[in-house]
Amino acid sequence: MPFVFHRSFVKAAFSLSLLVLASPLVKAQDSIEILVVASSHSNTGTPDKYRPIIDKLKNFRPDMVFGETLSPQDEREAQKQNYWGTANSLKRLAYFEGLNGTASKNVDKQITKGYLALQQNEKAHQKRMQLARDLVLSQDRGNAEYQFFVLTQYQMPNFNPADQARFTKMFGPLDSLKKVGMLREKSEYHKIFFPLVYELKHPKIYAMDCQKYDAQWTKAWNKAGTLMQEMEAKAKADSTSSEAQTLQQIETFSKNGVAELDAKKYKNYEYMNNPLYARLNNAWNFYGGPEFYGYPGFPTEAIKEMVYWFDMRNQGICENVLKQAQAQHAKRVVVAVGAAHRKGMEEIFNTMPNVKVVHYLDI
C-alpha cells in the first residue's frame, strides 16, 4: 500500500499522542479497566466475519460501550462554532423535522419515558420508533442510530402492517435513512458495536467525542498541507533533492511496514490494534508523522502543531469517557474509536489514576 500525500486521506483520522497531566476529574475509587478498540470506519463482508470480534468483546464483560459521537449538548455547541460536521448534522435534522416537526420542549422527559417503556417490553416496536424519533430530534446521533439499527435488523421482520405503516410515516424509506447517515451498514457500529450493545442488553451507547478544538485543528492541518504541497513540488522539480529523498523514505517506511504486518497474517481487528499499525497510521494521517521529525525539507513544526491539536481532542475524549464511567460506577468499559486514536488515547489513560488500560490483543 503506497503512501499517498492527499488531504482527503487524513480527513477521517484524528489522533496522535502527547504526555498529558492526570485529569482533575479523577477521584479516588476502584480501578476502571478501559479497552480502546482501534476500529475501521468501513467494514465489508458478512456478519460472520465480525462475530469473533463481538464475542471477544462480550467476554470482556463491559459495563458501558462508548462510541465516537458527540453528546446532544456538545453537538449543539459544536454547531455554534460551525465545526466540520455541522452541515451534515443540520441536513439530517432537517430531514427528520420535515417528517415529524421539531423536538418538543419535553423531549428529554419523553426520552426517559421511552427507555423505561422498552425496559418493560423490548418488543414494543412503536415505542422504540418514538424513542428513535425523540433521540434524533434531540441530536443524540449515536443512540438514534442504535435504535434504528435495532428496529431494522432485529424487529422489522416481525412488524405487523400497522408497525410498518408507522415506521414509513415517521422515517420515510430505508434508502433515505441511509442517505442521512442513520443506517451506515459498513460502519464499525453496524458491524460490531451495536450488536455488542444489543447482546449485552445495554439500553444505550455512550457518546464521548470532543470537537472543542476543531477550528485550531483545521488551521494547523491547512498550514501543514500547504507546506507539504511545497515540499512535493520541490521533489518533483529535482528528484535528487533532499525533499525528494525524504518523501521516498516516507513511502518506503509505509511500504515496508505494511509488508511486515501482512506477513504476520493478523485477523480482522488484530491488524489495526497492533503497535506497528499505530506507527504506520500516524505516518498516513500526518504526512509522515513523528517518525520523520527533523528530516530534510519535512515541515516538522507544522506537523507538531497538527499532532498537538489532535491530542487535545484525544484528551477531551478520554476525560468524557472517565467522567461518565465514574458516574455509572463502571468497572470495565469498551471504547470504539477510529484506529488513529488508539495509541494516543491509551497513553493519556495511562496517566490517569485508577485507570487500567487493557489491550485488545491481550484479551
C-alpha positions as CSV (number, residue, x, y, z in Angstrom):
1,M,0.0,0.0,0.0
2,P,2.0,3.0,-1.2
3,F,1.9,6.2,0.8
4,V,-0.1,9.0,-0.9
5,F,0.0,12.6,0.3
6,H,-3.5,13.7,0.0
7,R,-5.7,15.7,2.4
8,S,-8.8,13.5,1.9
9,F,-6.7,10.6,3.1
10,V,-6.1,12.2,6.5
11,K,-9.5,13.8,7.0
12,A,-11.2,10.9,8.7
13,A,-8.3,10.3,11.0
14,F,-7.9,12.1,14.3
15,S,-5.0,11.1,16.6
16,L,-1.6,11.2,18.0
17,S,-0.1,11.2,21.4
18,L,1.3,13.6,23.9
19,L,2.1,13.2,27.5
20,V,-0.7,14.8,29.5
21,L,-1.2,15.5,33.2
22,A,-3.6,13.3,35.0
23,S,-7.2,14.5,34.7
24,P,-8.6,16.6,37.6
25,L,-11.8,14.7,37.1
26,V,-10.3,11.5,38.6
27,K,-11.3,10.8,42.2
28,A,-10.2,8.0,44.4
29,Q,-12.2,4.9,43.6
30,D,-11.8,1.4,42.3
31,S,-9.8,0.9,39.2
32,I,-11.7,1.1,35.9
33,E,-10.5,-1.2,33.1
34,I,-10.6,0.6,29.7
35,L,-10.4,-1.3,26.5
36,V,-9.7,1.0,23.5
37,V,-10.6,-0.7,20.2
38,A,-8.9,0.7,17.1
39,S,-11.7,0.4,14.5
40,S,-12.3,0.9,10.8
41,H,-15.0,3.3,9.6
42,S,-15.6,1.0,6.6
43,N,-16.1,-2.7,7.3
44,T,-17.0,-5.1,4.4
45,G,-18.0,-8.7,4.5
46,T,-20.8,-10.7,6.1
47,P,-21.7,-10.7,9.8
48,D,-19.8,-13.9,10.3
49,K,-16.5,-12.1,9.7
50,Y,-17.2,-9.9,12.8
51,R,-18.7,-12.5,15.1
52,P,-15.3,-13.4,16.7
53,I,-14.7,-9.7,17.5
54,I,-18.1,-9.3,19.1
55,D,-17.7,-12.5,21.1
56,K,-14.2,-11.4,22.2
57,L,-15.6,-8.0,23.5
58,K,-18.6,-9.7,25.2
59,N,-16.2,-11.9,27.1
60,F,-14.6,-8.8,28.5
61,R,-18.0,-8.1,30.1
62,P,-18.0,-4.3,29.8
63,D,-20.5,-2.2,31.8
64,M,-20.5,0.5,29.2
65,V,-19.7,0.9,25.5
66,F,-18.6,4.3,24.1
67,G,-18.8,5.5,20.5
68,E,-17.1,8.3,18.6
69,T,-20.1,10.6,18.6
70,L,-21.0,13.9,20.4
71,S,-23.5,14.2,23.2
72,P,-26.5,16.3,22.2
73,Q,-25.2,19.2,24.3
74,D,-21.7,19.0,22.7
75,E,-23.2,18.6,19.2
76,R,-25.3,21.8,19.6
77,E,-22.3,23.7,21.0
78,A,-20.0,22.5,18.2
79,Q,-22.6,23.6,15.6
80,K,-22.4,27.1,17.0
81,Q,-18.7,27.0,16.2
82,N,-19.5,25.6,12.7
83,Y,-17.4,22.5,13.2
84,W,-16.7,20.2,10.3
85,G,-19.8,18.1,10.8
86,T,-22.3,20.9,11.0
87,A,-23.7,20.8,7.5
88,N,-24.4,17.0,7.7
89,S,-25.9,17.3,11.1
90,L,-28.3,20.1,10.1
91,K,-29.2,18.2,6.9
92,R,-30.0,15.1,8.9
93,L,-32.0,17.2,11.4
94,A,-34.0,18.9,8.7
95,Y,-34.9,15.6,7.1
96,F,-36.5,14.3,10.3
97,E,-38.1,17.6,11.3
98,G,-39.7,17.6,7.8
99,L,-41.4,14.3,8.7
100,N,-42.0,14.8,12.4
101,G,-41.8,18.5,13.3
102,T,-39.3,19.9,15.7
103,A,-38.4,18.4,19.1
104,S,-40.9,19.2,21.9
105,K,-39.9,21.2,24.9
106,N,-40.2,18.0,27.0
107,V,-38.1,15.8,24.7
108,D,-35.7,14.8,27.5
109,K,-38.6,13.5,29.6
110,Q,-40.0,11.7,26.5
111,I,-36.7,10.0,26.0
112,T,-36.6,8.9,29.6
113,K,-40.1,7.5,29.3
114,G,-39.1,5.8,26.1
115,Y,-36.3,3.9,27.7
116,L,-38.5,2.9,30.6
117,A,-41.1,1.6,28.2
118,L,-38.5,-0.6,26.5
119,Q,-37.3,-1.9,29.8
120,Q,-40.8,-3.2,30.3
121,N,-41.2,-4.6,26.8
122,E,-38.3,-4.5,24.4
123,K,-40.5,-5.7,21.6
124,A,-42.8,-2.6,21.8
125,H,-41.9,-1.6,18.2
126,Q,-43.8,1.6,18.1
127,K,-42.4,2.8,21.4
128,R,-39.0,2.2,20.0
129,M,-39.9,4.2,17.0
130,Q,-41.0,7.1,19.2
131,L,-37.7,6.9,21.1
132,A,-35.7,6.9,17.9
133,R,-37.6,9.9,16.7
134,D,-37.0,11.8,20.0
135,L,-33.3,10.9,20.1
136,V,-32.7,12.1,16.5
137,L,-34.6,15.3,17.1
138,S,-32.6,15.9,20.3
139,Q,-29.5,15.4,18.2
140,D,-28.3,12.3,20.1
141,R,-26.9,10.8,16.9
142,G,-25.3,7.7,18.4
143,N,-28.3,6.5,20.3
144,A,-30.7,7.4,17.5
145,E,-28.6,5.4,15.1
146,Y,-28.5,2.5,17.6
147,Q,-32.3,2.4,17.8
148,F,-32.6,2.4,14.0
149,F,-30.2,-0.5,13.9
150,V,-32.4,-2.5,16.4
151,L,-35.5,-1.6,14.5
152,T,-34.3,-2.6,11.1
153,Q,-32.0,-5.5,12.0
154,Y,-34.0,-7.3,14.7
155,Q,-37.5,-6.1,14.8
156,M,-38.6,-5.1,11.3
157,P,-39.1,-8.8,10.2
158,N,-41.8,-9.0,12.9
159,F,-43.6,-5.8,12.1
160,N,-47.3,-6.0,11.5
161,P,-48.9,-3.8,8.9
162,A,-49.6,-1.0,11.4
163,D,-46.0,-1.1,12.6
164,Q,-44.7,-0.9,9.0
165,A,-47.0,2.0,8.2
166,R,-46.0,3.9,11.3
167,F,-42.3,3.4,10.6
168,T,-42.6,4.6,7.0
169,K,-44.7,7.6,8.1
170,M,-42.2,8.7,10.7
171,F,-39.0,8.0,8.9
172,G,-39.5,7.5,5.2
173,P,-37.9,4.8,3.1
174,L,-34.8,2.9,4.2
175,D,-32.8,4.5,1.4
176,S,-33.5,7.9,2.8
177,L,-32.3,6.8,6.2
178,K,-29.1,5.6,4.6
179,K,-28.6,8.9,2.8
180,V,-28.8,10.9,6.0
181,G,-26.4,8.6,7.8
182,M,-28.8,6.9,10.1
183,L,-28.2,3.5,8.6
184,R,-24.5,3.0,8.0
185,E,-24.2,-0.6,7.1
186,K,-20.4,-0.7,6.7
187,S,-19.7,1.3,9.9
188,E,-17.9,-0.3,12.9
189,Y,-21.1,0.3,14.8
190,H,-23.4,-1.6,12.5
191,K,-21.0,-4.5,12.2
192,I,-19.6,-4.7,15.7
193,F,-20.5,-2.3,18.5
194,F,-24.3,-2.1,18.0
195,P,-24.6,-5.9,18.0
196,L,-22.4,-5.9,21.1
197,V,-24.6,-3.4,22.9
198,Y,-27.7,-5.3,21.9
199,E,-26.4,-8.7,23.0
200,L,-25.2,-7.2,26.3
201,K,-28.7,-5.9,26.8
202,H,-27.4,-2.4,27.4
203,P,-30.0,0.3,26.8
204,K,-27.7,2.7,25.0
205,I,-24.2,3.5,23.7
206,Y,-22.4,6.4,25.3
207,A,-21.1,9.5,23.5
208,M,-17.6,10.6,24.1
209,D,-16.3,12.7,21.2
210,C,-14.8,16.2,21.6
211,Q,-14.8,18.9,18.9
212,K,-13.7,21.9,21.0
213,Y,-10.5,22.3,19.0
214,D,-11.9,21.7,15.5
215,A,-11.0,25.3,14.4
216,Q,-7.4,25.1,15.6
217,W,-7.0,21.6,14.1
218,T,-8.3,22.8,10.7
219,K,-6.0,25.8,10.7
220,A,-3.0,23.6,11.6
221,W,-3.9,21.0,9.0
222,N,-4.3,23.5,6.3
223,K,-0.9,25.0,7.1
224,A,0.8,21.6,7.1
225,G,-1.0,20.6,3.9
226,T,0.3,23.8,2.1
227,L,3.9,23.1,3.3
228,M,3.7,19.5,2.1
229,Q,2.5,20.7,-1.3
230,E,5.5,22.9,-1.5
231,M,7.8,20.1,-0.5
232,E,6.2,17.8,-3.1
233,A,6.7,20.5,-5.8
234,K,10.4,20.8,-4.9
235,A,10.8,17.0,-5.0
236,K,9.1,16.8,-8.4
237,A,11.3,19.6,-9.8
238,D,14.5,17.8,-8.6
239,S,14.5,14.1,-7.9
240,T,17.9,14.3,-6.3
241,S,16.8,17.0,-3.7
242,S,16.7,16.4,0.0
243,E,12.9,16.8,-0.2
244,A,12.6,14.0,-2.7
245,Q,14.8,11.8,-0.6
246,T,12.7,12.4,2.5
247,L,9.4,11.7,0.6
248,Q,11.0,8.5,-0.7
249,Q,11.9,7.4,2.8
250,I,8.4,8.1,4.0
251,E,7.0,5.9,1.2
252,T,9.5,3.2,1.9
253,F,8.6,3.2,5.6
254,S,4.9,2.8,4.8
255,K,5.6,0.0,2.2
256,N,7.9,-2.0,4.5
257,G,5.6,-1.6,7.5
258,V,2.6,-2.9,5.6
259,A,4.6,-5.8,4.2
260,E,5.7,-6.7,7.8
261,L,2.1,-6.6,9.1
262,D,0.8,-8.6,6.1
263,A,3.4,-11.3,6.7
264,K,2.1,-11.8,10.2
265,K,-1.4,-12.6,8.8
266,Y,-3.3,-10.9,11.5
267,K,-7.1,-11.4,11.5
268,N,-9.6,-8.6,11.3
269,Y,-9.1,-6.1,14.1
270,E,-5.9,-7.6,15.3
271,Y,-4.3,-5.8,12.4
272,M,-5.4,-2.4,13.4
273,N,-4.7,-2.9,17.1
274,N,-1.1,-3.8,16.5
275,P,1.6,-1.3,17.7
276,L,3.3,-1.2,14.3
277,Y,-0.1,-0.3,12.7
278,A,-0.3,2.7,15.1
279,R,3.1,3.9,13.8
280,L,2.0,3.5,10.2
281,N,-1.3,5.1,10.8
282,N,0.4,8.2,12.3
283,A,2.5,8.4,9.1
284,W,-0.5,8.1,6.9
285,N,-2.6,10.7,8.8
286,F,0.2,13.2,9.4
287,Y,2.1,13.3,6.2
288,G,4.8,11.1,7.6
289,G,4.2,12.0,11.3
290,P,6.7,11.9,14.2
291,E,8.8,9.2,12.6
292,F,10.2,11.9,10.2
293,Y,10.6,14.9,12.5
294,G,13.8,16.7,11.6
295,Y,14.2,15.1,8.2
296,P,15.4,17.5,5.4
297,G,12.5,19.5,4.0
298,F,10.0,18.0,6.3
299,P,7.7,20.6,7.9
300,T,8.4,19.4,11.4
301,E,6.9,22.3,13.4
302,A,3.7,22.4,11.3
303,I,3.2,18.6,11.8
304,K,3.9,19.0,15.5
305,E,1.1,21.6,15.6
306,M,-1.3,19.1,14.0
307,V,-0.3,16.4,16.5
308,Y,-0.9,18.8,19.4
309,W,-4.4,19.7,18.4
310,F,-5.4,16.2,17.7
311,D,-4.0,15.0,21.0
312,M,-6.1,17.8,22.7
313,R,-9.1,16.1,21.1
314,N,-8.0,12.8,22.4
315,Q,-7.6,14.3,25.9
316,G,-11.1,15.6,25.7
317,I,-12.4,12.2,24.6
318,C,-10.6,10.5,27.5
319,E,-12.0,12.9,30.0
320,N,-15.5,12.3,28.7
321,V,-15.1,8.6,29.0
322,L,-13.7,8.7,32.5
323,K,-16.3,11.1,33.8
324,Q,-19.2,9.0,32.6
325,A,-17.7,5.7,33.7
326,Q,-17.1,7.0,37.2
327,A,-20.7,8.4,37.3
328,Q,-22.0,5.0,36.4
329,H,-19.6,3.2,38.8
330,A,-18.4,1.1,35.8
331,K,-15.7,-1.4,36.3
332,R,-15.0,-2.2,32.6
333,V,-15.7,-0.2,29.5
334,V,-15.2,-0.6,25.8
335,V,-14.2,2.4,23.7
336,A,-14.9,2.2,20.0
337,V,-12.7,4.7,18.2
338,G,-11.1,5.3,14.8
339,A,-7.8,3.4,14.6
340,A,-5.7,6.6,14.5
341,H,-6.9,7.4,18.1
342,R,-5.9,4.3,19.9
343,K,-2.3,4.8,20.7
344,G,-2.7,8.4,21.9
345,M,-5.8,7.6,24.0
346,E,-4.1,4.7,25.7
347,E,-1.1,6.9,26.6
348,I,-3.5,9.5,28.1
349,F,-5.5,6.9,30.0
350,N,-2.2,5.6,31.4
351,T,-1.6,8.9,33.0
352,M,-4.9,8.9,34.9
353,P,-5.1,7.4,38.4
354,N,-7.4,4.4,39.0
355,V,-7.4,3.5,35.3
356,K,-6.1,0.2,33.9
357,V,-5.6,0.1,30.1
358,V,-6.5,-3.3,28.6
359,H,-5.2,-4.0,25.1
360,Y,-7.4,-5.7,22.5
361,L,-4.6,-8.1,21.7
362,D,-4.4,-9.3,25.3
363,I,-8.0,-10.4,25.8
